[in-house]
Amino acid sequence: MARREAFLEGAQSAARLHERLDVRAEVEARAGSIDVFGAIIALGTPLIFRPLEGLLGACIPGPGVIISTERPLPIQRFTGAHELGHIALGHTFSLDGEEILTRMGHNSGQARTPDIEVAADSFASAFLLPKWLLQMHARRQGWNRASMSDPRAVYQLSLRAGASYRATCIALERHDIIDAKTRDALLATTPRSIKAELLDGLAVENFFPDVWLLTERDEGSTLEGQPDDLFVLRLAEQGGAGYLWTTEGLVDSGFAILRDRRDIPPPEQAIGGPVTRALTARRGEPARGRFALELRRPWIKAGAPLSALRVAYDLHGKEVGLPRVKRRDLRLAA
Ligand SMILES: [Zn+2]
């Protein structure tokens, strides 16, 4: 089989499985990421997360899919999508290491990659990061094709798609949304520098946690992250008319507000114009829940707010042991 055929076979198989499992409608309803582990379970394949040395994942007849607990959730999800590809494509056995994260597609010149690995890689990217998912998040955020050469937008896209920054850059090029040169320019920027810019001098212990930038455009979305992730909320406030964002919703949901300030436009801009309320918050422990912030006049508690930001979150981070979706089925602690 030619490499190009293997690549196409993987992508087509991913699209067929999306249809079979009705993935798109479910993801659009939540405005979140694709449930890779749920898909593995839906195909009747046992799935478990264990410490693995020198491997990210494996697909073994009998035991099923094993994914390493040594890497963060986005890598576990990508590994899961790769192993799901082996299953969907009828491959019987595979042991996969770091190499699955660095291959860039059929035209990348890595000629010695076996065809079944080319197909599983192609499946993984197409299943986890299909074009329609990237377009859905771009539409919600008001991003266009040009925005996708901005590392800050691509990083935020990667968080919403539940993939690494690197995998997202590669997928954008595979879908011809950016060219190879733009992909390489994006990959030359580290998420660390983007995180530091967002935190704007706020002291953190290290830059491993992700930093989400949330605005009114995230209304109704589902965020899946790690316990230590930081959330920078930038919300337009109309203090002149008496409308302020309430923050009780964050605190009631267990978040600590690390910084709360207002960015007031300079006087030469419209007086009484919108002020940006900039909040930085962190949950700090594994948790699932929701929070709602509302733009309203503080002295009027009743009635519909002028605007709202309501999100669902799952900050359990990486998976260990049985998949969480399975534990919920078994009614054990999530
Ligand atoms: Zn493989």
Residues whose N, C-alpha, C, O or C-beta is under 5 A from the ligand:
A	BS01	ZN	S94 D96 E117 A120
